[in-house]
Amino acid sequence: METDSLLSGTVNGVNGDYGSRRGAGLGGAAGRRRMSYSAAAETCRVEGDTDDEELYIQQAVVFIEDAIQYRSINHRVDAGSLRLYRWYYSRICQWGLGLNIALVLLLAFVERPSSLSVSSDPRYRSDPWQPPCGLTEGIELLCLLIFALDFAVKSYLIGWEELRKSKWLIGYTVVISVSFIDWVLSVSMVCDEKLRVRRLLRPFFLLQNSSLMKKTLKCIKRTLPEIASVILLLALHLCLFTMIGMLLFAKTEDPKKNGEWELHFRSLTNSFTSLLVLLTTANNPDVMIPAYSVNRAYSIFFIAFSVIGTYCLMNLLTAIIYNQFKGFLLMSVQTSIIRRRLGIRAAFQVLSCQGAQRAAEERVHIDAVLEVMSRVKIRSYYRSAITMAARQFADVGSMDREQFRTIFDELDKDRIKEHPPLPQYSSPVLQRLQVIFAHYYLSVLGNAVALANVMCICTVLVLNSEKSTEERDNYSLEIMNLCFILYYLFEMCVKIFALGWKGYLSYRNNIFDGILTVLLLILQITILITYRLPFPHWDDPSSRSAVSLWEMIRLVNLLIVFRFLRIIPDIKLMALVASTLLDLVKNLRAFAGILVVVYYVFAVFGIWLFEGAIKPPPDISVISNSSMENITSNFSVECGTYEQLNYWPNNFDDFAAAIILLYDVMIVNNWQAFMDAYSRYTTEWSKIYFVSWWLVSSVMWVNLFVALILENFIYKWDRSCSCSVTDVEKIRYETSVQLMFREQIQEPTEEELVCQLHQHPHLHLQW
């Protein structure tokens, strides 16, 4: 995820974080260092500060760090501000800010209505622990103060003129102010208020801290016209078939032919809702059965509706979202590259001032570059690669602009993980054993043994599925597991012998195997110590400990089954799929953050609207599935309803339960049961809430996620077609969205970079 930028604007017509800026109004600020550049002589002079060379180094260090993290360089560049800037973007501060955001979001699980109960089912739920007034409010006040400090630091670093241009920072101010006011009102009411507005505003703190989330929202905004056109077609499709359905299944004089009308086409809203649910296939074929039983020709109506709506229009929506977000990712990468090139260009410019007294043309000294790289916060392998590239110009003593840019191309290269060399043994016997144990076929044999172990466990589980705990042959299962675990231990030891400790740990699948093998060995030793030999005493009730033998064996079996995942790196397609999922988790966290935001907002709204709306009858536990109309007018036991399916734990009575209910609706399996229940217990208008959530989550976000998976997988597949299984194991690519679109990126021109440097709000350049 890209580091949050302090500003957002436009670059050459592309939405990004660099905009057209005028710095003339800032020239008279007190204490500001001014640099002037002459286009003819290509020299620079400094006005004001005395320790200029150290300041140049500090500026270059910060600009390089901005380039590495794809950050905007439009911030203050005096010595004090640079120290504050580096402190703000230090790992501890950013982790602290992220922890603060997580803490303020998690307060929803503890606040009233509290989610601190074992069950969410109102029939069995005990009274949850309610925090005393002032506990969560005190934590929230601390979080708000940290956000206020964060805003103050950001505002100072970019300056007042730039602050007025940033809509996100203005929104940040409004959200913090409203949250403080609502907090004061809450405390003044002794925490007994019914509505907490600040609870709905908390997701904004997560959004404003991620530039990729902001870009995602911008892309969604740009995509809305195309999506709206398809949704309009869907609405027209629904309305048309609703009217046709009401005409086809109108009430007749024959009660036997009124089944479809009575269940699904009684009214306009009922007809529209039934077909909307059919669009998601959640009630198929139930919605068709009454009419199909009367005349099989009626199936044509439902098939035509599904083919047009579900298979054509819905898939067309997926294609539109995929196409738009493919362009979005490319645009995001293009903006990131501009940031990187601009940061490197700015670093060169300030370093060239250091040598301007001694050179007629713009060049930077190698010593200055090496000094900068020694201070830059960067991964060690990138530092080594850039330093090595810079030392190639040591004979000349300096480098020009193009050479300076070239050495930082190392940042855009794949990192290929090189494994340590094999240990050297003098004995011919040990050398021969090393060749055998380092061979690829040893891993194949280990996979076969792991498969045999899982098959044995599966066989035992099938044989013992109907047996009680006392009837199970735990001893035989334990001995079988012990034999397999001893082989796993042998395999781990011989691999360490053949590859060495460093070589063994350089393979991620070896680390996975080793950790699970050690855990299995510890569990086996624990079983032997707890239940001791001879084995006839193992099932003796008098020898049982707090944890039964079956429970310990079950834990061992779980770890063995989990260990079977070791086969993934050795099967090319499976390894490709797994690496795609890992890349999604690593590089596309911003899109998951958008989902967290919409979940949070809809859950809060759901609690406001439906908390305590559905209450089970008091004597429901003693009533069977027979008729229950006499208990309450709202209660029904029709097949497929909320009550008949025992969906009582799915409610909006607390935040955690609301999250689970929203997830169930997003999956769209039986989501009509929730919509029908809340429309009966509240009003028909509640359907708008559920349909809105379906559109946002299932239609928008799920299709977006499918599009991103496709993009990532296609890229990985094209890249890995020439790799063998051994190559996939030995070479680890650190794929990012920047690398995915490298070949399609247009490099910014020198004129564009110079224009952006000239418009820097705090580094005034005159050409």
C-alpha positions in Angstrom: 0.0 0.0 0.0 1.3 3.4 -0.8 2.1 5.8 2.0 -0.5 8.4 2.4 0.4 11.6 0.7 -0.1 15.0 2.2 -1.7 16.5 -0.9 -3.7 15.4 -3.9 -4.1 17.2 -7.2 -3.6 16.7 -10.9 -0.6 15.9 -13.0 -0.9 16.5 -16.8 -4.5 15.8 -16.8 -4.3 12.6 -14.7 -5.7 12.4 -11.2 -2.7 12.2 -8.9 -0.9 13.9 -6.1 0.8 16.7 -7.9 -1.1 19.7 -9.1 -0.5 23.1 -10.6 0.7 25.3 -7.8 1.9 28.8 -7.4 4.5 29.6 -4.8 4.8 33.3 -5.3 2.5 34.1 -2.4 4.8 32.1 -0.1 8.0 33.7 -0.9 8.0 36.1 2.1 7.6 33.6 4.9 10.0 34.2 7.7 12.9 31.7 8.1 12.3 30.1 4.7 15.4 29.2 2.6 15.3 30.3 -1.0 17.2 28.7 -3.9 17.6 30.3 -7.3 18.7 28.5 -10.4 20.1 30.0 -13.5 19.1 28.3 -16.7 22.1 29.7 -18.6 24.9 29.0 -16.3 23.3 26.0 -14.7 24.5 27.0 -11.3 22.6 27.7 -8.0 23.1 30.0 -5.1 21.7 29.9 -1.6 20.3 32.8 0.4 20.0 32.6 4.2 21.3 29.5 5.8 25.0 28.9 6.6 25.2 25.1 7.0 24.0 24.6 3.5 25.8 21.4 2.6 24.3 19.5 5.5 20.8 20.8 4.6 21.3 19.6 1.0 22.1 16.1 2.3 19.0 16.1 4.6 16.8 17.3 1.7 18.1 14.7 -0.7 17.6 11.9 2.0 14.0 12.9 2.4 13.3 13.2 -1.3 14.8 9.8 -1.9 12.7 8.3 0.9 9.6 10.0 -0.7 10.5 8.4 -4.0 10.9 5.0 -2.4 7.5 5.2 -0.7 5.7 7.0 -3.6 5.0 10.1 -1.4 4.5 13.6 -2.5 7.5 15.9 -2.2 5.4 19.0 -1.7 6.2 19.7 2.0 8.5 22.1 3.9 12.2 21.6 3.3 13.9 23.5 6.1 16.0 21.5 8.6 13.5 21.5 11.5 10.6 20.5 9.2 12.6 17.7 7.7 13.3 16.3 11.1 9.7 16.4 12.0 8.7 15.0 8.6 11.0 12.0 9.0 9.8 11.4 12.5 6.2 11.5 11.3 6.8 8.9 8.6 9.0 6.7 10.9 7.8 3.2 11.4 6.9 3.7 15.0 4.7 6.8 14.3 2.9 5.2 11.4 2.3 2.0 13.3 1.1 4.0 16.2 -1.3 5.9 14.0 -2.6 2.7 12.5 -3.1 1.2 15.9 -5.0 4.3 16.9 -7.3 3.9 13.9 -7.9 0.2 14.7 -8.6 1.0 18.3 -11.2 3.7 17.6 -12.9 1.3 15.1 -12.9 -1.6 17.6 -14.7 0.5 20.2 -18.0 -0.4 18.4 -17.7 -4.0 19.7 -17.5 -2.8 23.3 -19.8 0.2 23.3 -23.5 -0.1 24.0 -25.0 -2.3 22.7 -22.1 -4.5 23.7 -21.1 -7.5 21.7 -19.4 -9.1 24.7 -21.6 -12.2 25.0 -21.0 -15.8 23.9 -24.1 -16.0 21.7 -26.0 -13.5 19.7 -29.2 -15.6 19.8 -31.8 -13.7 21.9 -33.2 -17.0 23.1 -29.9 -18.0 24.8 -27.9 -14.7 25.1 -27.0 -13.7 28.6 -26.8 -10.0 29.5 -23.5 -8.8 28.0 -21.0 -6.8 30.0 -21.7 -3.1 29.6 -18.7 -0.8 30.1 -19.2 1.9 32.7 -19.8 5.4 31.4 -16.5 7.1 30.8 -14.4 4.0 30.0 -14.8 3.8 26.2 -15.4 7.6 26.1 -12.0 8.1 27.7 -10.3 5.8 25.2 -12.1 7.6 22.4 -11.0 11.0 23.7 -7.4 9.9 23.7 -7.8 8.6 20.1 -9.4 11.9 19.0 -6.5 13.9 20.5 -4.0 11.8 18.6 -6.0 12.4 15.4 -5.9 16.1 16.2 -2.2 16.0 16.6 -1.9 14.1 13.3 -3.9 16.8 11.6 -1.7 19.5 13.2 1.5 17.9 12.0 0.2 17.4 8.5 -1.1 20.9 8.3 2.2 22.4 9.4 4.3 20.3 7.0 2.3 21.4 3.9 1.5 24.9 4.9 -1.7 26.9 5.0 -2.0 27.6 1.3 -1.8 23.9 0.5 -4.1 23.0 3.3 -6.9 25.0 1.8 -6.6 23.0 -1.4 -6.8 19.6 0.2 -10.4 18.4 0.5 -9.4 15.4 2.5 -7.7 17.5 5.2 -10.6 19.9 5.3 -12.9 16.8 5.8 -10.4 15.6 8.4 -11.0 18.9 10.3 -14.8 18.6 10.1 -14.8 15.0 11.2 -12.6 15.6 14.2 -14.6 18.7 15.2 -18.0 16.9 14.9 -16.6 13.9 16.9 -15.4 16.2 19.7 -18.8 17.9 19.9 -20.7 14.6 19.8 -18.3 13.2 22.5 -19.1 16.2 24.8 -22.9 15.7 24.3 -22.5 12.0 25.1 -20.6 12.6 28.3 -23.1 15.3 29.3 -26.0 12.8 28.9 -24.1 10.2 31.1 -23.7 7.9 28.0 -27.4 7.4 27.7 -27.8 8.9 24.3 -29.7 7.0 21.6 -27.6 8.1 18.6 -23.9 8.6 18.3 -23.1 10.5 15.2 -19.3 10.1 15.7 -19.7 6.3 15.4 -20.7 6.7 11.8 -17.8 9.0 11.1 -15.0 6.7 12.4 -14.3 4.9 9.1 -13.2 8.3 7.7 -10.0 8.0 9.8 -9.2 4.8 7.9 -9.9 6.3 4.5 -7.9 9.5 4.9 -4.8 7.5 6.0 -4.5 5.6 2.7 -3.9 7.1 -0.6 -4.9 3.9 -2.4 -8.3 4.0 -0.7 -8.7 7.6 -1.8 -7.8 6.6 -5.4 -10.3 3.7 -5.2 -13.1 6.0 -4.2 -12.1 8.3 -7.1 -12.3 5.4 -9.5 -15.6 4.3 -8.2 -16.9 7.8 -8.6 -15.7 7.8 -12.2 -17.1 4.4 -12.8 -20.5 5.2 -11.4 -22.0 6.5 -14.8 -21.2 3.2 -16.5 -22.4 1.2 -13.6 -25.5 3.3 -13.3 -26.3 2.6 -17.0 -26.2 -1.2 -16.4 -28.2 -0.9 -13.1 -30.8 1.2 -15.0 -31.0 -1.6 -17.5 -31.4 -4.1 -14.6 -34.2 -1.9 -13.1 -35.9 -1.7 -16.5 -35.5 -5.5 -16.9 -37.0 -6.0 -13.4 -39.9 -3.6 -14.0 -40.8 -5.1 -17.4 -40.8 -8.7 -16.1 -42.7 -7.7 -12.9 -45.5 -6.3 -15.0 -45.5 -9.4 -17.3 -45.5 -11.7 -14.3 -48.4 -9.9 -12.7 -50.3 -10.3 -15.9 -49.4 -14.0 -16.3 -50.0 -14.9 -12.7 -53.1 -12.8 -11.9 -55.7 -14.1 -9.5 -58.2 -16.5 -11.1 -61.5 -18.1 -10.0 -59.8 -21.4 -9.7 -58.0 -21.5 -6.3 -55.7 -24.4 -7.5 -54.1 -22.0 -10.1 -53.5 -19.1 -7.7 -50.4 -20.6 -6.0 -47.9 -18.4 -7.8 -50.1 -15.3 -7.3 -50.5 -15.9 -3.6 -46.8 -16.6 -2.9 -44.9 -14.3 -5.2 -47.1 -12.0 -7.4 -49.8 -10.8 -4.9 -48.7 -7.1 -5.1 -46.3 -4.9 -7.0 -43.7 -4.8 -4.2 -44.0 -8.6 -3.7 -43.6 -9.3 -7.4 -40.6 -6.9 -7.7 -38.9 -8.4 -4.6 -39.4 -12.0 -5.8 -37.8 -11.3 -9.2 -35.0 -9.3 -7.6 -34.2 -12.2 -5.4 -34.4 -14.5 -8.5 -31.8 -12.2 -10.1 -29.3 -13.5 -7.5 -30.6 -17.1 -7.9 -31.2 -17.3 -4.1 -34.9 -18.4 -4.5 -34.5 -20.6 -7.6 -36.4 -22.8 -8.4 -38.7 -22.1 -5.4 -40.2 -19.1 -7.1 -41.1 -21.1 -10.2 -42.5 -24.2 -8.7 -46.2 -23.2 -8.1 -46.6 -22.0 -11.7 -44.5 -24.8 -13.2 -46.7 -27.4 -11.4 -49.7 -26.0 -13.2 -48.2 -25.6 -16.7 -44.6 -26.4 -17.7 -44.7 -23.6 -20.3 -44.5 -21.0 -17.4 -40.8 -22.0 -17.0 -40.0 -20.0 -20.1 -40.8 -16.8 -18.3 -38.4 -17.5 -15.4 -35.7 -18.9 -17.7 -35.8 -15.8 -19.9 -35.7 -13.6 -16.9 -32.6 -15.4 -15.5 -30.7 -15.6 -18.8 -31.1 -11.9 -19.6 -30.7 -10.5 -16.1 -28.3 -13.0 -14.3 -26.2 -14.2 -17.1 -26.1 -11.2 -19.4 -26.6 -7.9 -17.5 -24.9 -9.0 -14.3 -21.8 -10.4 -16.2 -21.8 -7.2 -18.3 -21.5 -5.3 -15.0 -18.6 -7.4 -14.0 -16.9 -6.7 -17.4 -17.4 -2.9 -17.0 -16.0 -2.9 -13.5 -13.0 -5.0 -14.6 -12.3 -2.7 -17.5 -12.6 0.5 -15.5 -10.4 -0.7 -12.6 -7.8 -2.1 -15.0 -7.5 1.5 -16.2 -7.5 2.7 -12.6 -4.6 0.4 -11.6 -2.6 1.6 -14.6 -3.4 5.2 -13.7 -2.4 4.6 -10.1 0.9 3.1 -11.2 1.5 6.0 -13.6 1.0 8.5 -10.7 3.3 6.5 -8.5 6.0 6.5 -11.1 5.7 10.3 -11.5 6.1 10.6 -7.7 9.2 8.4 -7.8 10.9 10.1 -10.7 10.1 13.5 -9.2 11.6 12.6 -5.9 14.8 11.4 -7.5 15.0 14.5 -9.7 14.5 16.7 -6.7 17.3 14.9 -4.8 19.6 15.4 -7.7 18.8 19.1 -7.9 19.6 19.8 -4.3 22.7 17.6 -4.4 23.9 19.4 -7.5 23.8 22.7 -5.5 26.5 21.2 -3.3 28.9 21.0 -6.2 27.8 24.0 -8.1 30.7 26.1 -6.9 33.1 23.6 -8.5 31.4 22.6 -11.7 30.0 24.5 -14.6 27.4 21.8 -15.3 25.0 20.1 -13.0 26.6 17.1 -11.5 26.6 15.4 -8.1 29.6 14.0 -6.3 29.8 10.3 -5.5 30.7 11.0 -1.9 27.5 12.9 -1.5 25.4 10.1 -3.1 27.0 7.5 -0.8 26.4 9.7 2.2 22.7 10.1 1.3 22.3 6.4 0.8 23.9 5.7 4.2 21.1 7.8 5.8 18.1 6.7 3.7 15.7 4.3 5.4 15.6 1.5 2.8 15.8 -2.3 2.7 19.3 -3.5 2.9 19.4 -5.3 -0.5 18.2 -2.1 -2.3 20.8 0.0 -0.4 23.5 -2.5 -1.4 22.4 -2.5 -5.1 22.2 1.3 -5.4 25.5 1.8 -3.6 27.2 -0.7 -5.8 25.8 1.0 -8.9 27.0 4.4 -7.6 30.5 3.2 -7.0 30.9 2.4 -10.7 31.4 6.2 -11.2 34.0 6.4 -8.4 36.8 6.9 -11.0 35.1 10.0 -12.4 34.1 11.3 -9.0 30.7 12.6 -10.0 27.7 11.7 -12.1 25.2 13.6 -14.3 21.4 13.7 -14.1 20.8 10.7 -16.3 23.4 8.6 -14.5 21.9 9.6 -11.1 18.5 8.5 -12.3 19.8 5.2 -13.6 21.3 4.0 -10.3 17.8 4.2 -8.8 16.4 1.9 -11.4 17.3 -0.8 -8.9 14.2 0.1 -7.0 12.0 -1.0 -9.9 13.7 -4.4 -10.3 12.5 -7.8 -9.1 14.2 -9.1 -6.0 15.5 -12.6 -6.8 16.2 -14.5 -3.6 19.5 -16.3 -3.8 19.9 -19.3 -1.5 23.1 -19.7 0.5 25.7 -22.1 -0.8 25.6 -25.7 0.3 27.9 -26.7 3.2 31.2 -28.4 2.2 32.0 -31.9 3.6 35.4 -33.5 3.3 34.3 -37.1 3.7 33.2 -38.8 0.4 30.4 -40.6 2.2 29.0 -37.4 3.6 29.3 -35.8 0.2 27.3 -38.6 -1.4 24.7 -38.4 1.3 24.5 -34.7 0.8 23.7 -35.2 -2.9 21.0 -37.7 -2.1 19.3 -35.7 0.6 19.5 -32.4 -1.4 17.8 -34.0 -4.4 14.4 -32.9 -5.5 13.0 -36.4 -5.2 13.3 -36.3 -1.4 10.7 -33.6 -1.4 8.5 -35.7 -3.7 8.9 -38.6 -1.3 8.0 -36.3 1.6 4.8 -35.2 -0.3 3.9 -38.9 -0.9 4.3 -39.7 2.8 2.3 -36.7 3.8 -0.5 -37.8 1.4 -0.4 -41.3 2.9 -0.6 -39.8 6.4 -3.7 -37.8 5.5 -5.3 -40.8 3.8 -4.7 -42.9 6.9 -6.3 -40.2 9.1 -9.3 -40.0 6.7 -9.8 -43.8 6.9 -9.7 -43.8 10.7 -12.1 -40.9 10.8 -14.5 -42.8 8.6 -14.3 -45.9 10.7 -14.7 -44.0 13.9 -17.4 -41.6 12.8 -20.2 -43.6 14.5 -18.2 -44.7 17.6 -18.2 -43.1 20.9 -15.0 -41.7 22.5 -14.5 -44.8 24.6 -14.9 -47.1 21.6 -12.3 -45.5 19.4 -8.9 -47.2 19.1 -6.8 -44.2 20.2 -3.7 -46.3 20.7 -3.5 -47.5 17.1 -4.0 -44.0 15.8 -1.4 -42.6 18.1 1.2 -45.2 17.1 0.5 -44.5 13.4 0.9 -40.8 13.9 4.1 -41.3 15.9 5.6 -43.3 13.0 4.8 -40.5 10.5 6.1 -37.8 12.8 9.4 -39.6 13.2 9.7 -39.6 9.4 9.0 -35.9 9.3 11.7 -35.3 11.9 14.1 -37.5 9.9 13.3 -35.5 6.7 13.9 -32.2 8.5 17.2 -33.3 9.9 18.6 -34.6 6.6 17.6 -31.5 4.8 19.4 -29.4 7.5 22.4 -31.7 7.0 22.3 -31.3 3.2 21.5 -27.6 3.0 22.8 -26.2 6.2 20.8 -24.1 8.7 20.8 -21.0 6.5 20.0 -22.9 3.4 17.2 -24.8 5.1 15.6 -21.6 6.4 16.0 -19.8 3.1 13.0 -21.9 1.7 9.6 -20.8 3.0 8.1 -24.3 2.7 11.0 -25.7 4.8 10.2 -23.1 7.5 6.5 -24.2 7.3 7.5 -27.9 7.5 9.9 -27.3 10.3 7.6 -25.3 12.6 4.8 -27.9 12.2 7.2 -30.8 12.7 8.5 -29.3 16.0 5.0 -28.7 17.2 4.0 -32.3 16.4 7.1 -33.6 18.2 6.3 -31.5 21.3 2.7 -32.8 21.3 3.9 -36.4 21.0 6.3 -36.0 23.8 3.5 -34.4 25.9 1.2 -37.4 25.1 3.9 -39.9 26.2 4.7 -38.0 29.4 1.0 -37.6 30.3 -0.2 -41.1 29.5 3.0 -43.0 30.0 3.8 -46.6 29.0 2.7 -49.3 29.0 -0.1 -48.5 26.5 -2.9 -50.4 28.2 -3.2 -47.6 30.8 -3.7 -45.0 28.1 -7.5 -45.4 28.1 -7.8 -46.1 31.8 -10.2 -43.4 33.2 -8.0 -43.1 36.3 -5.0 -42.0 34.2 -6.9 -39.3 32.3 -5.6 -35.7 32.6 -7.5 -32.4 32.1 -7.1 -33.0 28.3 -8.2 -36.4 27.0 -6.1 -38.5 24.8 -8.6 -38.2 22.0 -8.5 -34.4 22.2 -4.7 -34.4 22.0 -4.7 -36.8 19.1 -7.3 -34.7 17.3 -5.0 -31.7 17.7 -2.1 -33.7 16.2 -4.3 -34.7 13.3 -5.3 -31.1 12.7 -1.6 -30.1 12.4 -0.9 -33.1 10.2 -3.7 -32.2 7.8 -2.5 -28.6 7.8 1.0 -29.7 7.1 -0.2 -31.4 3.9 -0.3 -27.9 2.4 3.4 -28.4 1.8 2.6 -29.8 -1.6 1.5 -26.4 -2.9 5.0 -25.1 -3.9 5.7 -28.3 -5.8 2.6 -28.1 -8.1 3.1 -25.2 -10.5 -0.6 -24.2 -11.0 -1.3 -24.5 -7.3 1.7 -22.5 -6.4 0.6 -19.8 -8.9 -2.8 -19.6 -7.4 -1.4 -19.5 -3.9 1.1 -16.7 -4.8 -1.8 -14.8 -6.4 -3.7 -14.9 -3.2 -0.6 -13.8 -1.2 -0.1 -10.9 -3.6 -3.7 -9.8 -3.2 -3.3 -9.8 0.6 0.0 -7.9 0.3 -0.7 -5.4 -2.4 -4.4 -4.9 -2.4 -5.1 -4.2 1.3 -6.7 -0.9 0.3 -9.6 -2.6 -1.4 -10.2 -4.7 1.7 -10.1 -1.4 3.7 -13.0 -0.1 1.5 -15.0 -3.2 2.4 -14.3 -2.6 6.1 -15.6 1.0 5.7 -18.9 0.0 4.0 -19.4 -2.9 6.5 -18.9 -0.5 9.4 -21.2 2.2 8.0 -24.0 -0.3 7.2 -23.6 -2.1 10.5 -24.0 1.2 12.4 -27.1 2.1 10.3 -28.5 -1.3 10.8 -28.2 -1.0 14.6 -29.9 2.4 14.5 -32.8 1.1 12.4 -33.4 -2.5 13.6 -31.9 -3.0 17.1 -34.3 -5.2 19.0 -36.8 -5.3 16.1 -37.1 -9.1 16.0 -37.9 -10.8 19.3 -38.7 -14.5 19.5 -41.9 -15.6 21.2 -41.3 -16.3 24.9 -42.2 -20.0 24.8 -40.6 -20.8 21.4 -38.3 -23.4 22.9 -41.2 -25.7 23.8 -43.1 -25.3 20.5 -42.5 -27.5 17.5 -42.8 -26.6 13.9 -46.6 -26.8 14.0 -48.9 -23.8 13.4 -47.9 -20.8 15.6 -50.3 -18.1 14.3 -52.0 -18.0 17.7 -48.8 -16.9 19.5 -48.2 -13.6 17.7 -49.6 -12.0 14.6 -46.1 -11.4 13.3 -44.9 -14.9 13.7 -44.9 -17.4 10.8 -43.5 -20.8 10.2 -43.8 -21.0 6.5 -41.0 -23.0 4.9 -38.0 -20.9 4.2 -38.9 -18.0 6.5 -36.6 -16.4 9.1 -38.4 -18.2 11.9 -38.6 -21.6 10.4 -34.9 -21.5 9.5 -34.0 -20.5 13.1 -32.1 -17.5 12.0 -32.5 -15.8 15.4 -28.8 -15.3 16.0 -28.7 -13.1 12.8 -29.9 -9.7 14.0 -28.9 -6.1 14.6 -28.9 -6.2 18.4 -25.1 -5.5 18.6 -22.3 -4.6 16.3 -20.7 -8.1 15.9 -24.1 -9.7 15.1 -24.8 -6.9 12.5 -21.5 -7.7 10.8 -22.3 -11.4 10.5 -25.8 -10.6 9.2 -24.4 -8.3 6.5 -21.9 -11.0 5.5 -24.8 -13.5 5.1 -26.7 -11.1 2.9 -23.5 -10.4 0.8 -23.3 -14.1 0.1 -27.0 -13.8 -1.1 -27.9 -17.4 0.0 -31.4 -17.1 1.5 -30.9 -13.3 1.8 -34.6 -12.9 1.0 -35.4 -14.5 4.4 -33.8 -11.6 6.2 -35.4 -9.0 4.0 -38.8 -10.6 4.4 -38.5 -10.9 8.2 -37.5 -7.3 8.8 -40.1 -6.0 6.4 -42.7 -7.9 8.5 -41.4 -6.9 11.9 -40.8 -3.2 10.9 -42.0 -1.7 7.6 -41.8 -2.4 3.9 -39.3 0.4 3.6 -36.7 -1.8 5.4 -36.2 -3.6 2.0 -34.4 -0.5 0.7 -31.6 -1.1 3.3 -31.1 -4.7 2.3 -31.2 -4.0 -1.4 -28.7 -1.1 -1.0 -26.4 -3.4 0.9 -26.7 -6.0 -1.8 -25.8 -3.5 -4.5 -22.8 -2.1 -2.6 -21.4 -5.4 -1.4 -22.4 -8.2 -3.8 -22.7 -6.2 -7.0 -20.0 -3.5 -6.5 -17.3 -4.9 -4.2 -17.4 -8.6 -5.1 -17.2 -7.7 -8.8 -14.3 -5.4 -8.1 -12.5 -8.1 -6.2 -13.1 -10.6 -9.1 -11.6 -8.0 -11.5 -8.5 -7.6 -9.4 -8.0 -11.3 -9.0 -8.3 -11.7 -12.8 -5.7 -8.9 -13.4 -3.3 -10.3 -10.8 -3.7 -13.9 -12.0 -3.3 -13.1 -15.7 -0.1 -11.2 -15.0 1.3 -14.0 -12.8 0.3 -16.6 -15.4 1.9 -14.9 -18.3 5.0 -14.3 -16.2 5.3 -17.9 -15.0 4.6 -19.8 -18.2 8.3 -20.2 -18.8 9.2 -21.2 -15.3 9.5 -24.8 -14.2 8.5 -26.1 -10.8 12.1 -25.8 -9.6 12.2 -22.2 -10.8 9.0 -21.4 -8.8 10.6 -22.9 -5.7 14.0 -21.2 -6.1 13.0 -17.8 -7.3 10.6 -15.6 -5.3 9.3 -12.5 -7.1 8.1 -9.6 -5.0 5.2 -8.7 -7.3 3.5 -5.3 -6.8 1.0 -3.3 -8.8 3.9 -1.1 -10.0 5.6 -4.2 -11.5 2.4 -5.5 -13.0 2.1 -2.6 -15.4 5.7 -1.7 -15.8 5.7 -2.3 -19.6 2.6 0.0 -20.1 4.0 2.9 -18.0 5.0 6.1 -19.8 8.0 7.7 -18.2 7.6 11.5 -17.4 9.6 13.8 -19.6 12.3 16.1 -18.2 10.1 19.1 -19.0 7.3 17.7 -16.9 9.6 17.1 -13.9 11.2 20.5 -14.1 7.7 22.1 -14.3 6.6 20.2 -11.1 9.9 21.2 -9.3 9.3 24.8 -10.3 5.8 24.7 -8.8 7.0 23.2 -5.5 5.2 25.3 -2.8 8.3 25.4 -0.4 11.3 24.9 -2.6 11.2 28.0 -4.8 13.1 27.6 -8.1 13.6 30.3 -10.7 14.7 29.2 -14.2 
